[in-house]
Amino acid sequence: MSTDYTTRIVNYALETAGFYPLRPIQRWLIDTHFNKANSTMMNIGGLYKLDDSIDMEKLAAAITDISNAHDIFKCRLVFHEGTSDLCQRFDGEIVPVEVEKISDAEFEEVKKFLKKPYRLVNNPLYRIRLIETPTGKYFYSDFYHAILDGTAAGILFLHELSSRYKGKKITRTAPKYSDYVLQELRISPEDLVEGNNYWRNMLEGYSPEKHLPPADIQGKNNWQSDQFFVELKNINREYFSDRVRKEHIFFLAASMLATAKISGQKKSFMSWIHNGRTNTTERRLFGILLEQYPVSFDFEENLTVEKFLDGLEGKINEAPKYRRSLETVYDTGLQDDCATFIFQKGSLTEESICKLADKPMQFVEMPENKFSAAENILDIEITSLDSGKYVVLVDYDASRYSEGAMKKFAATLDEMVLQLQKEKKFISEILG
């Protein structure tokens, strides 16, 4: 973040009654929304069918209580009247949730409405609806990704909502996201220099033309999203049962090797997602704390699989030290078009069931605009399933790649998963 911007915006927060800066990750998401996305940027949430025993009025009261307890639900994006900088305030009105009793036909119309994009400026940045029809009880929650991450929406929110629904008294004061925003800015520009240089060195020489799988489609000018799931055949969770090697590092390594193999390069670049929660306060803080870190690796001639995995783990452990300098990455576009990797456990599919207040909650569908989020070229999402299997979601720009090219990439990824289990093997042999 530039010195002038930081100084100016901190003064807003402290001196002009409630204007707060956007954190770097928020700015990146919102800039992507305004400049690239076909619709609302990466909504978090979905529609769920509730157990018939759920008391809807009681649930409505619990939702209203939790919304009033956390300032992130009061967040509104506004333009500062003095400078026109896009800022955030935490003083928005909380409208109590009410149970809507409607027909099944009316419910279908409501679902269409909920697929419309958010109006971002000076409006609520989440939507929660409780709907009861003749055939079921439904809970719809949808959060704009620039205010909540998956941990906050999928774990903290549901856990606290369940507690409040069951009548548990929440006595602790919730940490404020607005305080966290200011805390992150209380660092001198001099202290950011080392991190700025670290990220510039990390991404030196990156080129989408060289370090991504080569495009096999020409002539389509507009980004188009497509995706597919495929099971990884060459590994099971049992492989990690007697190893200290972390799953996310192993699969990140496999993804980096796959891009190097397909592109024919001896260096790989990747952008990996981290949940950003590093201490007790952050682990219970509602808001968006995830970060997107770049990482690169040179595959020199005598590098073994073991040394590669150890070296990559070192880089992954070192990256959070420079998290506050990520503004230089976002602002200058250093990792634009870089392939993105994320590892997660559990998956929301049409068959998924989670729980609310110890009662099963059946996932029905995800907001449509979730799937037209950002104009990424290649996203690799590997999920560990309860069965012990791993699946990879390949989300790609269909104006650049054919489905066949991406399935070839997925097969190469699976082959790299197999090769990485041979820790004494040389990377040069694997890459050919």
C-alpha positions in Angstrom: 0.0 0.0 0.0 1.4 3.4 -0.9 2.6 5.7 1.9 0.2 8.5 0.8 -2.8 6.2 0.6 -2.0 4.6 4.0 -1.5 7.9 5.8 -4.6 9.5 4.2 -7.0 6.6 4.9 -5.8 6.0 8.5 -6.5 9.6 9.2 -10.0 9.2 7.8 -10.7 6.3 10.2 -9.3 8.2 13.2 -10.4 11.7 12.5 -13.5 11.7 10.3 -15.9 9.4 12.1 -15.8 6.0 10.7 -14.1 5.8 7.3 -11.9 2.7 7.1 -9.5 1.6 4.3 -10.0 -1.6 2.3 -7.4 -4.2 3.2 -5.2 -5.3 0.2 -7.2 -8.5 -0.4 -10.4 -6.6 -0.2 -9.2 -4.1 -2.8 -8.0 -6.9 -5.1 -11.4 -8.7 -4.9 -13.4 -5.5 -5.4 -11.2 -4.2 -8.2 -11.6 -7.6 -9.9 -15.3 -7.3 -9.5 -15.5 -3.9 -11.0 -13.0 -4.4 -13.8 -13.3 -8.1 -14.8 -16.1 -10.2 -13.3 -19.2 -10.9 -15.3 -21.3 -10.7 -12.2 -21.0 -10.5 -8.4 -17.5 -11.5 -7.2 -17.2 -14.9 -5.5 -20.2 -15.1 -3.2 -19.9 -17.3 -0.2 -22.9 -19.3 0.8 -25.8 -21.2 -0.7 -29.4 -22.5 -0.2 -30.1 -25.2 2.3 -33.1 -27.3 3.2 -33.6 -27.5 6.9 -34.8 -30.3 9.1 -38.6 -30.1 9.7 -38.0 -29.8 13.4 -36.3 -26.4 13.2 -38.2 -23.6 14.8 -38.0 -20.9 12.1 -39.0 -18.0 14.3 -36.3 -19.0 16.9 -33.8 -19.3 14.1 -34.7 -15.8 12.8 -34.1 -14.3 16.2 -30.7 -16.1 16.4 -29.6 -14.7 13.0 -30.6 -11.2 14.0 -28.6 -11.6 17.3 -25.5 -12.7 15.6 -25.7 -10.0 12.9 -25.9 -7.3 15.7 -22.9 -8.9 17.5 -20.4 -8.6 14.7 -19.5 -5.3 13.0 -18.7 -7.1 9.7 -22.5 -7.4 9.1 -22.8 -3.6 9.4 -20.1 -3.1 6.8 -21.0 -0.8 3.8 -18.7 0.2 0.9 -18.8 4.0 0.4 -16.9 6.6 -1.5 -15.2 9.2 0.7 -16.8 12.5 0.0 -13.4 14.3 0.3 -11.2 12.2 -1.9 -13.5 9.7 -3.7 -11.5 6.8 -2.3 -13.6 3.6 -2.0 -13.7 2.9 1.8 -15.7 0.9 4.2 -17.9 1.9 7.2 -19.1 -0.3 10.0 -22.3 1.5 10.9 -24.9 0.1 8.6 -28.4 -0.8 9.8 -29.2 -4.4 10.7 -32.6 -5.4 9.4 -34.2 -8.2 11.5 -34.7 -11.4 9.6 -38.3 -12.5 9.2 -39.7 -15.9 8.2 -41.3 -15.8 4.7 -44.2 -18.2 4.2 -44.7 -18.5 0.5 -45.9 -21.0 -2.1 -43.5 -23.3 -4.0 -44.1 -21.3 -7.1 -43.2 -18.0 -5.3 -40.1 -19.7 -4.0 -38.9 -20.4 -7.5 -39.2 -16.7 -8.3 -37.3 -15.8 -5.1 -34.4 -18.1 -6.2 -34.2 -16.2 -9.5 -34.0 -12.9 -7.7 -31.3 -14.1 -5.4 -29.1 -14.8 -8.4 -28.9 -11.2 -9.2 -25.6 -9.3 -8.4 -25.1 -7.2 -5.4 -25.5 -3.4 -5.5 -22.2 -2.7 -3.9 -22.1 0.9 -2.8 -23.8 1.8 0.4 -25.8 -1.4 0.6 -25.8 -4.5 2.8 -23.1 -6.9 1.6 -24.9 -10.1 2.6 -28.3 -11.7 2.1 -30.0 -14.0 4.5 -33.5 -15.4 3.9 -35.6 -17.8 5.9 -38.3 -19.3 3.7 -41.1 -21.8 4.6 -43.1 -23.4 1.8 -45.7 -26.2 1.8 -42.9 -28.7 1.0 -40.0 -27.5 3.2 -38.1 -25.1 5.3 -35.1 -23.3 3.7 -32.2 -21.2 4.8 -30.4 -19.0 2.3 -27.2 -17.3 3.2 -25.0 -15.4 0.8 -22.0 -13.2 1.7 -20.0 -10.9 -0.5 -16.6 -12.4 -0.5 -14.8 -9.2 0.2 -16.2 -9.1 3.7 -16.3 -12.8 4.7 -14.1 -15.7 3.8 -15.0 -19.4 3.9 -13.9 -19.9 7.4 -16.1 -17.1 8.7 -19.1 -18.0 6.6 -18.9 -21.8 6.7 -17.6 -22.5 10.2 -17.7 -19.5 12.6 -21.1 -18.2 11.4 -22.9 -21.6 11.5 -21.2 -22.6 14.8 -22.3 -19.4 16.6 -25.7 -19.5 15.0 -26.2 -23.0 16.3 -25.2 -22.0 19.8 -27.5 -19.0 19.8 -30.4 -21.1 18.4 -29.9 -23.6 21.2 -30.1 -20.8 23.8 -26.4 -20.6 24.7 -25.5 -17.3 26.2 -22.6 -15.6 24.3 -20.9 -13.5 27.0 -17.6 -12.6 25.4 -17.3 -9.5 23.3 -16.8 -10.2 19.7 -13.5 -8.9 18.2 -14.2 -6.1 15.8 -13.1 -6.4 12.2 -12.8 -2.6 12.0 -10.1 -2.8 14.7 -8.3 -5.5 12.7 -8.3 -3.2 9.6 -6.5 -0.4 11.5 -4.1 -2.8 13.3 -2.9 -4.1 9.9 -2.1 -0.5 8.8 0.0 0.4 11.9 3.3 -0.5 10.3 5.8 2.0 8.9 6.6 2.2 5.2 10.2 1.4 6.0 9.1 -1.9 7.5 7.4 -2.9 4.2 10.5 -2.5 2.0 11.9 -5.9 2.8 8.6 -7.6 2.0 8.2 -5.5 -1.2 11.6 -6.7 -2.4 10.8 -10.3 -1.4 7.7 -10.5 -3.6 9.3 -8.7 -6.5 12.2 -11.2 -6.4 9.7 -14.1 -6.0 7.9 -13.2 -9.2 10.9 -12.0 -11.3 10.7 -13.3 -14.8 7.1 -14.6 -14.6 5.3 -14.7 -18.0 1.8 -16.2 -18.7 3.0 -17.1 -22.2 5.9 -19.2 -20.8 4.8 -20.5 -17.4 1.2 -21.5 -18.0 0.0 -24.4 -20.1 0.1 -23.2 -23.8 -3.2 -22.0 -25.1 -4.8 -24.3 -27.7 -7.8 -22.1 -28.6 -7.4 -18.9 -30.7 -9.8 -16.2 -31.8 -12.1 -16.1 -28.7 -11.6 -12.6 -27.2 -13.9 -12.9 -24.2 -13.1 -14.8 -21.0 -15.4 -17.8 -20.6 -15.5 -20.0 -17.5 -15.6 -23.8 -17.6 -14.7 -26.4 -15.1 -14.7 -30.1 -14.3 -14.1 -32.5 -11.4 -11.8 -35.5 -11.6 -10.7 -38.0 -9.0 -6.9 -38.3 -8.4 -6.2 -42.0 -8.9 -2.6 -42.2 -7.7 -3.0 -41.3 -4.0 -5.2 -41.9 -0.9 -5.2 -40.2 2.4 -3.5 -43.2 3.9 -0.3 -42.1 2.2 0.0 -39.2 4.7 -0.9 -41.3 7.8 2.7 -41.9 8.8 4.4 -38.8 7.3 5.0 -35.4 8.6 4.6 -33.9 5.1 1.5 -31.7 4.9 -1.1 -32.4 2.3 -1.4 -28.9 1.0 2.3 -28.6 0.4 2.4 -31.9 -1.4 -0.4 -31.1 -3.7 0.9 -27.5 -4.3 4.2 -29.2 -5.4 2.3 -31.5 -7.7 0.4 -28.6 -9.3 3.7 -26.6 -9.8 5.3 -29.6 -11.4 2.4 -30.2 -13.7 2.5 -26.6 -15.0 6.3 -26.9 -15.5 5.9 -30.3 -17.3 3.1 -29.0 -19.6 4.8 -25.7 -20.3 8.2 -27.2 -20.8 9.8 -24.8 -18.3 12.4 -25.5 -15.6 10.8 -22.9 -13.3 7.2 -22.8 -12.0 5.1 -20.0 -10.6 1.9 -20.5 -8.6 -0.5 -18.4 -6.5 -1.7 -20.3 -3.4 -4.5 -19.4 -1.0 -4.0 -19.3 2.8 -6.7 -18.7 5.3 -4.6 -16.0 7.1 -5.7 -16.9 10.6 -2.5 -17.1 12.7 -3.6 -16.5 16.3 -6.5 -17.0 18.7 -8.1 -13.7 18.1 -8.0 -14.1 14.3 -9.3 -17.6 14.5 -12.6 -16.3 15.9 -12.8 -13.1 13.9 -15.6 -12.6 11.4 -14.3 -11.1 8.2 -12.0 -11.9 5.4 -8.5 -12.9 6.5 -7.5 -15.1 3.6 -4.4 -14.1 1.6 -3.2 -15.1 -1.9 0.5 -15.7 -1.9 2.8 -16.1 -4.9 5.4 -18.8 -4.9 8.0 -19.8 -7.5 10.6 -22.6 -7.7 13.7 -23.2 -9.9 14.1 -26.9 -10.7 17.9 -27.1 -10.9 19.6 -30.2 -12.3 20.4 -32.1 -9.1 17.2 -31.4 -7.2 15.5 -34.4 -5.7 11.8 -34.7 -4.9 12.7 -34.6 -1.2 14.7 -31.4 -1.5 12.0 -29.8 -3.6 9.3 -30.6 -1.0 11.5 -29.4 1.8 12.4 -26.2 -0.1 8.8 -25.5 -1.0 7.7 -26.0 2.6 10.3 -23.5 3.7 8.9 -20.9 1.3 5.4 -21.5 2.4 6.3 -21.1 6.0 8.2 -17.9 5.2 5.5 -16.2 3.2 3.3 -15.0 6.1 6.2 -13.0 7.4 5.7 -10.6 4.5 1.9 -10.7 4.3 1.6 -6.9 5.0 3.7 -6.2 1.9 1.3 -8.1 -0.4 -0.1 -4.7 -1.5 2.9 -4.4 -3.9 1.7 -7.6 -5.5 -1.9 -6.5 -5.8 -1.2 -3.0 -6.8 1.4 -3.7 -9.5 -0.3 -6.9 -10.9 2.8 -9.0 -10.4 0.9 -12.2 -10.3 -1.8 -11.4 -12.8 -2.9 -14.5 -14.7 -0.8 -16.7 -12.5 -2.4 -20.2 -11.9 -4.1 -20.4 -8.5 -4.0 -23.3 -6.1 -6.2 -24.1 -3.1 -6.4 -27.2 -0.9 -9.4 -27.8 1.3 -11.1 -30.5 3.3 -14.8 -31.3 2.7 -16.8 -30.2 -0.3 -20.2 -28.7 -1.0 -21.8 -30.8 -3.6 -25.5 -31.5 -4.3 -25.2 -34.5 -2.0 -23.5 -32.6 0.9 -25.2 -32.5 4.3 -24.0 -30.3 7.1 -25.7 -29.5 10.4 -27.4 -26.6 12.1 -28.1 -27.0 15.8 -27.3 -30.7 15.5 -29.9 -31.2 12.8 -29.1 -32.2 9.2 -29.0 -29.3 6.7 -29.2 -30.4 3.1 -27.3 -28.3 0.5 -29.5 -27.5 -2.4 -27.6 -25.0 -4.6 -24.9 -22.3 -4.7 -25.5 -18.8 -6.0 -25.1 -18.8 -9.7 -22.8 -15.8 -9.8 -20.3 -17.8 -7.7 -19.2 -19.4 -10.9 -18.5 -16.3 -12.9 -16.2 -14.8 -10.4 -12.9 -13.6 -11.8 -11.2 -13.8 -15.1 -8.6 -16.3 -13.9 -6.9 -18.4 -16.5 -6.4 -21.5 -14.4 -7.6 -22.4 -10.9 -6.7 -25.8 -9.3 -8.8 -26.7 -6.3 -7.9 -30.0 -4.6 -10.3 -31.4 -2.0 -9.8 -34.1 0.6 -13.0 -36.2 0.9 -14.3 -38.1 3.9 -13.7 -41.3 1.9 -10.0 -40.7 1.9 -10.0 -39.9 -1.8 -8.9 -36.6 -3.4 -10.7 -34.8 -6.2 -9.4 -31.9 -8.2 -11.6 -29.1 -9.6 -10.0 -27.5 -12.7 -11.6 -24.1 -13.3 -10.3 -22.6 -16.5 -10.7 -19.9 -19.2 -12.5 -21.7 -22.0 -11.6 -18.9 -24.5 -7.9 -20.0 -24.0 -8.1 -23.8 -23.3 -10.2 -26.7 -24.7 -11.6 -29.2 -22.3 -9.2 -31.8 -23.8 -6.2 -29.6 -23.0 -7.4 -29.2 -19.4 -8.1 -32.9 -19.0 -4.5 -33.5 -20.2 -3.4 -31.1 -17.5 -5.4 -33.0 -14.9 -3.9 -36.3 -16.0 -0.4 -34.7 -15.8 -1.2 -33.5 -12.3 -2.2 -37.0 -11.3 1.1 -38.3 -12.7 3.1 -35.7 -10.7 1.2 -36.9 -7.6 2.6 -40.4 -8.3 6.1 -39.2 -9.0 6.3 -37.0 -5.8 5.9 -40.2 -3.8 9.4 -41.2 -4.9 11.4 -38.8 -2.7 14.8 -39.8 -3.9 14.0 -39.3 -7.6 15.5 -36.3 -9.4 13.1 -33.6 -10.6 15.0 -33.5 -13.9 13.9 -37.1 -14.6 10.3 -36.3 -13.9 10.3 -33.2 -16.1 12.2 -34.9 -18.8 
